Amino acid sequence: MQRIFLFLFCCVFAANMHAGGFQLNAQGQRQLGMGHTGTGLLLNNSTLFFNPGGLSFLDTSWQFSVGASLLFPRTVYGEISPGVYTSETVHNIGTPFQLYASGRFAKAPKLAVGLGVYTPFGSRVQWPNDWKGQFLIREINLKTIFIQPTAAYQINEHIGVGAGFVYATGGFSLRKGVPVQDTTGAYGEAVLDGKASGIGFNAGIYLRFTDNWSLGLSYRSAVNVAVENGSADFTVPHSLAEYFPENTFSTSIKLPQVINVGIGYSHNKWKFALDVNYVGWKSYDTLRIDFATNTDKLDDIRSPRQYKNSSIVRLGAEYALTPKIQVRAGSYLDFTPVQDGYLTPETPDNDRLGITCGASFQLTNNFGADVSLLFTHAKPRTDTNLETGFSGTFQTRAIAPGFALHYAF
């Protein structure tokens, strides 16, 4: 039983790090209002994330922007009929943020440089301590930050290329019940905690065919994040303490590569964008956890996950009400990478629809603000996990208002 418990617990970290439901799509507030498009349509210096090649086409010499979203997720679990048991995640707020700075120098007008700091993965999921799946998970808190210095060059009036180095850093904590009881009847608990880091890159090419039409291609590499000397702490009855000593662990997990293609169209007061993202989740087929100290009931972990590649289709539009006010809306369809038989309470993921809207206000010649609103809804999904036998129906939805400030000169 202890080996099964530990196996399930360790799976939580990688599941949350990779699942489509925990990939944060909030890297630019103006883009988010248009369905999170931006590969083929240049809007502002958030193109550092969407397509570094577009950086060389920005009109202003220097731009600074900072923004954040407030993510309110909700997941409901229900037993398969004829069962009637239900549970719901504890309400928490996620805070993905983004910060971008970019500019060019007078002596090299075709060369642009920039720095982006953003949070592409992260979430907090908390179930009640006594819920039916407490031995799978009680709580996870995941945070990742990508730091991306970038350079771009405008080859001519139609073509710009750019690339950025990515340093990823982050941390996580996990908590779950242990299926053993002390003399008071209370179940044990286990906590994993660690820091992770890795490197990658983000590159793109931006093509401006005419004043109206543009095309973008970008590639965000896989990032292999490694955890060294993470802590593994167990609260169990004294009689089992020797099997669950204070411990450390190491692992490495590959965040997926993403290929992006986008088309932009601008005419008079209108802007339109269509993006397709192809996400290489298939690289995540096995979870490996290595403990510094093994016991008869504490083995290293080799767990198959078998994710599949998936795609996201995005569409957005913007309309200029006045020279200083723009409104926008968008939508996207995100196809889940989680195959049947691998659904868990940590990744209660399914194909999901996102609906967005937003607006921008130019408050002065140099200073402005963007607002956005995202609503996502995943179809209910019923599944039985092949390894744990845990069955049920999960339904997830979330709402995320966002805000950004930007300054240009």
C-alpha positions as CSV (number, residue, x, y, z in Angstrom):
1,M,0.0,0.0,0.0
2,Q,2.8,2.4,0.9
3,R,4.5,1.8,-2.5
4,I,1.2,2.5,-4.3
5,F,0.7,5.6,-2.3
6,L,4.1,7.0,-3.1
7,F,3.8,6.2,-6.8
8,L,0.6,8.1,-7.0
9,F,2.0,11.0,-5.1
10,C,5.0,11.5,-7.2
11,C,3.0,11.5,-10.4
12,V,1.3,14.7,-9.2
13,F,4.3,16.9,-9.8
14,A,4.8,16.1,-13.5
15,A,1.1,15.9,-14.3
16,N,0.6,19.5,-13.1
17,M,3.8,20.8,-14.7
18,H,2.7,19.5,-18.1
19,A,-1.0,19.3,-18.4
20,G,-2.8,21.5,-20.9
21,G,-5.1,22.7,-18.0
22,F,-2.0,24.2,-16.3
23,Q,-0.5,25.8,-19.3
24,L,-1.2,29.5,-18.6
25,N,-2.3,31.4,-21.7
26,A,-1.9,35.0,-20.3
27,Q,1.4,36.3,-21.7
28,G,0.0,39.6,-23.1
29,Q,-3.2,41.4,-22.1
30,R,-3.9,42.9,-25.5
31,Q,-3.3,39.5,-27.2
32,L,-5.4,37.7,-24.6
33,G,-8.4,39.9,-25.4
34,M,-8.0,38.6,-29.0
35,G,-8.0,34.9,-28.1
36,H,-4.3,35.0,-27.1
37,T,-3.3,35.5,-30.8
38,G,-0.1,37.3,-31.7
39,T,2.1,35.2,-33.9
40,G,1.2,36.9,-37.1
41,L,-0.2,40.2,-35.9
42,L,2.1,42.8,-34.3
43,L,0.4,44.6,-31.4
44,N,3.0,45.6,-28.8
45,N,6.2,44.4,-27.2
46,S,4.5,41.2,-25.9
47,T,5.6,39.9,-29.2
48,L,8.8,38.9,-27.3
49,F,6.8,35.9,-26.3
50,F,4.5,35.4,-29.3
51,N,7.0,36.0,-32.1
52,P,10.4,37.5,-31.4
53,G,10.8,38.3,-35.1
54,G,8.2,41.0,-34.8
55,L,10.2,43.0,-32.3
56,S,12.2,44.7,-35.0
57,F,8.9,46.2,-36.5
58,L,7.8,48.1,-33.4
59,D,7.2,51.7,-34.2
60,T,8.4,53.3,-31.0
61,S,12.0,53.3,-29.9
62,W,11.4,52.0,-26.3
63,Q,8.5,50.2,-24.7
64,F,7.8,49.0,-21.2
65,S,4.8,47.0,-20.0
66,V,3.7,45.1,-17.0
67,G,0.5,43.1,-16.5
68,A,-1.2,40.3,-14.6
69,S,-4.3,38.2,-14.6
70,L,-6.4,36.9,-11.7
71,L,-7.2,33.3,-12.4
72,F,-10.3,31.8,-10.6
73,P,-10.5,28.1,-11.5
74,R,-13.1,25.6,-10.4
75,T,-13.2,21.9,-10.8
76,V,-16.1,19.6,-9.8
77,Y,-15.8,15.9,-9.3
78,G,-18.7,13.4,-9.3
79,E,-18.8,9.6,-8.9
80,I,-19.9,7.5,-11.9
81,S,-23.6,6.6,-11.7
82,P,-25.1,5.1,-9.6
83,G,-22.7,6.9,-7.2
84,V,-23.9,10.2,-5.8
85,Y,-20.7,11.5,-4.2
86,T,-19.4,14.9,-5.3
87,S,-16.6,17.2,-4.4
88,E,-15.2,20.6,-5.5
89,T,-11.8,22.2,-5.4
90,V,-11.2,24.9,-2.7
91,H,-11.5,28.3,-4.3
92,N,-8.0,29.9,-4.8
93,I,-6.6,32.7,-7.0
94,G,-3.8,32.3,-9.5
95,T,-1.7,35.3,-10.5
96,P,0.1,34.8,-13.8
97,F,2.1,37.9,-14.7
98,Q,4.2,39.4,-17.5
99,L,6.8,42.1,-17.8
100,Y,8.4,43.2,-21.1
101,A,10.9,45.9,-22.0
102,S,12.2,46.5,-25.6
103,G,13.8,49.1,-27.7
104,R,16.3,50.0,-30.4
105,F,19.4,52.3,-30.6
106,A,19.7,55.2,-33.0
107,K,23.0,53.9,-34.4
108,A,21.4,50.5,-35.3
109,P,17.8,51.2,-36.2
110,K,17.2,47.7,-37.7
111,L,18.3,46.0,-34.5
112,A,15.9,45.6,-31.5
113,V,16.6,44.2,-28.1
114,G,14.3,43.2,-25.3
115,L,13.7,41.3,-22.1
116,G,10.6,39.3,-21.2
117,V,9.7,37.8,-17.8
118,Y,6.5,35.8,-17.8
119,T,4.8,32.7,-16.3
120,P,3.8,30.1,-18.9
121,F,3.0,27.3,-16.4
122,G,1.6,27.5,-12.9
123,S,-1.5,26.8,-10.8
124,R,-2.8,26.0,-7.4
125,V,-5.2,23.1,-7.0
126,Q,-6.6,22.3,-3.6
127,W,-9.1,19.6,-2.8
128,P,-10.7,19.2,0.7
129,N,-8.5,17.2,3.0
130,D,-11.1,14.5,3.5
131,W,-12.3,14.2,0.0
132,K,-12.6,10.8,-1.7
133,G,-9.3,11.2,-3.6
134,Q,-7.2,12.5,-0.7
135,F,-4.7,9.7,-1.2
136,L,-4.1,10.9,-4.7
137,I,-3.9,14.6,-3.9
138,R,-4.9,17.2,-1.4
139,E,-3.1,20.3,-2.7
140,I,-0.5,21.4,-5.3
141,N,1.0,24.9,-5.6
142,L,3.1,25.3,-8.8
143,K,5.0,28.4,-9.9
144,T,7.2,28.9,-13.0
145,I,9.0,32.0,-14.3
146,F,10.6,32.3,-17.7
147,I,13.3,35.0,-18.2
148,Q,13.9,35.7,-21.9
149,P,16.5,38.2,-23.2
150,T,15.9,38.7,-26.9
151,A,17.4,40.3,-30.0
152,A,15.7,40.9,-33.4
153,Y,16.8,42.2,-36.8
154,Q,14.8,43.7,-39.6
155,I,16.3,42.3,-42.7
156,N,14.3,44.6,-45.0
157,E,10.9,46.3,-45.0
158,H,9.1,42.9,-45.2
159,I,11.1,40.5,-43.1
160,G,12.2,40.5,-39.4
161,V,13.9,37.7,-37.5
162,G,14.5,37.3,-33.8
163,A,15.5,34.9,-31.1
164,G,15.7,34.8,-27.3
165,F,17.4,32.7,-24.7
166,V,15.1,31.3,-22.0
167,Y,16.0,30.6,-18.4
168,A,13.2,28.8,-16.6
169,T,13.0,28.8,-12.8
170,G,10.3,27.8,-10.4
171,G,9.1,25.8,-7.4
172,F,6.3,23.6,-6.3
173,S,4.8,22.1,-3.2
174,L,2.5,19.1,-3.1
175,R,0.4,17.6,-0.2
176,K,-1.6,14.4,-0.1
177,G,-3.0,11.9,2.4
178,V,-1.2,8.7,3.3
179,P,-3.6,5.7,3.7
180,V,-2.4,4.8,7.3
181,Q,-3.9,6.0,10.5
182,D,-2.5,7.0,13.9
183,T,-4.1,6.2,17.3
184,T,-6.6,9.1,16.9
185,G,-7.8,7.8,13.5
186,A,-6.1,10.7,11.5
187,Y,-4.6,9.8,8.2
188,G,-0.9,10.5,7.5
189,E,0.3,13.1,5.1
190,A,3.2,13.5,2.7
191,V,4.7,16.7,1.2
192,L,7.1,17.1,-1.7
193,D,8.8,20.4,-2.2
194,G,11.5,21.4,-4.6
195,K,13.0,24.1,-6.9
196,A,13.4,23.5,-10.6
197,S,15.4,25.2,-13.4
198,G,16.2,24.7,-17.1
199,I,17.1,26.5,-20.3
200,G,15.6,26.8,-23.8
201,F,14.9,29.4,-26.5
202,N,12.2,31.2,-28.4
203,A,12.7,32.2,-32.1
204,G,10.6,33.5,-34.8
205,I,10.2,35.2,-38.2
206,Y,7.8,37.9,-39.0
207,L,6.7,38.7,-42.6
208,R,4.9,41.9,-43.5
209,F,3.7,41.3,-47.1
210,T,1.7,44.5,-47.5
211,D,0.3,47.2,-45.2
212,N,-2.6,44.9,-44.6
213,W,-1.3,41.3,-44.5
214,S,1.3,39.8,-42.2
215,L,2.5,36.2,-41.4
216,G,4.4,34.9,-38.4
217,L,6.2,31.6,-37.6
218,S,7.7,31.0,-34.2
219,Y,9.2,28.1,-32.3
220,R,9.4,27.8,-28.5
221,S,11.8,25.0,-27.6
222,A,11.2,22.3,-25.1
223,V,12.6,23.2,-21.7
224,N,14.1,20.3,-19.6
225,V,13.6,21.5,-16.0
226,A,15.6,19.6,-13.4
227,V,14.9,19.3,-9.7
228,E,17.9,18.5,-7.4
229,N,17.7,17.8,-3.7
230,G,14.0,18.3,-3.4
231,S,12.6,17.5,0.0
232,A,10.2,14.6,0.7
233,D,8.6,14.7,4.2
234,F,6.2,12.1,5.6
235,T,3.9,12.2,8.6
236,V,3.1,8.6,9.4
237,P,2.7,6.5,12.6
238,H,5.9,5.9,14.5
239,S,5.8,2.2,13.7
240,L,6.3,3.1,9.9
241,A,8.7,6.0,10.3
242,E,11.7,3.8,9.4
243,Y,10.2,3.1,6.0
244,F,9.6,6.8,5.3
245,P,12.7,8.7,6.5
246,E,13.5,12.3,5.9
247,N,14.5,12.2,2.2
248,T,15.5,14.1,-0.9
249,F,14.7,13.4,-4.5
250,S,15.7,14.4,-8.0
251,T,14.0,14.4,-11.3
252,S,13.9,16.1,-14.7
253,I,10.8,16.9,-16.7
254,K,10.5,18.2,-20.2
255,L,8.1,21.1,-20.9
256,P,6.9,20.7,-24.4
257,Q,8.0,22.5,-27.6
258,V,5.5,24.7,-29.3
259,I,5.3,25.5,-33.1
260,N,3.2,28.5,-33.9
261,V,1.8,29.8,-37.2
262,G,-0.2,33.0,-37.4
263,I,-1.8,35.3,-40.0
264,G,-2.7,39.0,-39.4
265,Y,-4.9,41.4,-41.3
266,S,-5.3,45.1,-40.7
267,H,-7.7,47.4,-42.5
268,N,-8.8,50.9,-41.4
269,K,-10.1,50.5,-37.9
270,W,-10.0,46.7,-37.9
271,K,-7.4,44.0,-37.0
272,F,-7.9,40.3,-37.3
273,A,-5.7,37.4,-36.3
274,L,-5.7,33.6,-36.7
275,D,-3.1,31.5,-34.8
276,V,-2.5,27.7,-34.7
277,N,-0.3,26.3,-31.9
278,Y,1.1,22.8,-32.2
279,V,2.2,21.5,-28.7
280,G,4.6,18.6,-28.5
281,W,3.2,16.9,-25.4
282,K,4.3,13.5,-26.7
283,S,7.8,14.0,-25.4
284,Y,6.3,13.4,-21.9
285,D,5.9,9.6,-21.9
286,T,7.4,8.6,-18.5
287,L,7.9,10.2,-15.1
288,R,11.1,9.4,-13.3
289,I,11.7,10.1,-9.6
290,D,15.0,9.1,-7.9
291,F,15.2,9.2,-4.1
292,A,18.4,9.7,-2.3
293,T,17.4,7.0,0.2
294,N,15.4,3.9,-0.7
295,T,13.8,1.5,1.8
296,D,11.7,-1.7,1.5
297,K,8.6,0.4,0.9
298,L,10.2,3.4,-0.8
299,D,11.4,2.7,-4.4
300,D,12.4,5.0,-7.2
301,I,9.6,5.7,-9.6
302,R,9.2,4.9,-13.3
303,S,5.7,5.8,-14.3
304,P,4.3,5.8,-17.9
305,R,2.2,8.9,-18.7
306,Q,1.8,8.6,-22.5
307,Y,0.7,12.2,-23.4
308,K,-0.1,12.9,-27.0
309,N,0.7,16.0,-29.1
310,S,-2.2,18.5,-29.3
311,S,-3.1,21.7,-30.9
312,I,-4.9,25.0,-30.2
313,V,-6.8,27.1,-32.8
314,R,-7.2,30.8,-31.9
315,L,-9.1,33.6,-33.6
316,G,-9.4,37.3,-32.6
317,A,-10.5,40.7,-33.8
318,E,-9.9,44.3,-32.7
319,Y,-11.8,47.5,-33.6
320,A,-10.6,51.1,-32.9
321,L,-13.6,53.0,-31.5
322,T,-11.4,56.2,-31.4
323,P,-7.7,56.8,-31.9
324,K,-7.2,56.3,-28.2
325,I,-9.7,53.4,-27.5
326,Q,-9.7,49.9,-29.0
327,V,-12.0,47.0,-28.1
328,R,-11.4,43.4,-29.0
329,A,-12.8,39.8,-28.7
330,G,-11.6,36.3,-29.5
331,S,-12.0,32.6,-28.9
332,Y,-9.9,29.5,-29.0
333,L,-10.3,25.7,-28.9
334,D,-7.7,23.8,-26.9
335,F,-7.4,20.1,-27.5
336,T,-6.3,18.1,-24.5
337,P,-3.1,16.1,-24.5
338,V,-4.4,13.7,-21.8
339,Q,-5.3,10.3,-23.3
340,D,-8.1,8.1,-22.0
341,G,-7.0,6.0,-19.1
342,Y,-4.7,8.7,-17.8
343,L,-7.1,11.3,-16.4
344,T,-6.3,12.3,-12.7
345,P,-7.6,14.8,-10.2
346,E,-4.4,16.7,-10.8
347,T,-5.0,16.9,-14.6
348,P,-8.8,16.9,-14.9
349,D,-8.3,18.0,-18.5
350,N,-10.5,17.8,-21.6
351,D,-11.0,19.8,-24.8
352,R,-11.8,23.3,-23.8
353,L,-13.3,26.4,-25.3
354,G,-12.0,29.8,-24.4
355,I,-13.8,33.1,-24.9
356,T,-12.1,36.4,-24.5
357,C,-12.6,40.2,-24.7
358,G,-10.7,43.3,-23.8
359,A,-10.0,47.0,-24.4
360,S,-7.1,49.4,-24.5
361,F,-7.0,53.1,-23.4
362,Q,-4.3,55.5,-24.4
363,L,-4.3,57.8,-21.4
364,T,-1.5,60.2,-22.6
365,N,0.8,60.3,-25.6
366,N,3.1,57.8,-23.9
367,F,1.1,56.0,-21.3
368,G,-1.8,53.5,-21.7
369,A,-3.7,50.6,-20.1
370,D,-5.1,47.3,-21.3
371,V,-7.8,45.2,-19.8
372,S,-8.9,41.7,-20.7
373,L,-11.3,39.0,-19.6
374,L,-11.0,35.2,-20.2
375,F,-13.5,32.5,-19.7
376,T,-12.7,28.8,-20.3
377,H,-14.9,25.8,-20.1
378,A,-13.9,22.2,-20.5
379,K,-16.4,19.5,-21.5
380,P,-17.3,17.1,-18.7
381,R,-15.0,14.0,-18.9
382,T,-15.6,10.6,-17.4
383,D,-12.6,8.2,-17.1
384,T,-11.0,5.5,-15.1
385,N,-7.3,5.8,-14.5
386,L,-5.5,2.7,-15.6
387,E,-2.9,2.7,-12.8
388,T,-5.0,3.8,-9.8
389,G,-8.4,2.6,-10.8
390,F,-9.8,6.0,-9.7
391,S,-13.0,6.7,-11.6
392,G,-15.2,9.7,-11.9
393,T,-16.5,12.6,-14.0
394,F,-14.6,15.9,-13.9
395,Q,-15.7,19.3,-15.1
396,T,-13.4,22.4,-15.1
397,R,-14.0,26.0,-15.9
398,A,-12.2,29.3,-15.1
399,I,-12.5,33.0,-15.4
400,A,-9.6,35.4,-15.5
401,P,-9.7,39.2,-15.6
402,G,-6.5,40.9,-16.5
403,F,-4.8,44.3,-16.5
404,A,-1.6,45.8,-17.9
405,L,0.1,49.2,-18.0
406,H,2.5,50.3,-20.8
407,Y,4.8,53.2,-21.5
408,A,6.4,54.1,-24.8
409,F,8.7,56.8,-26.1
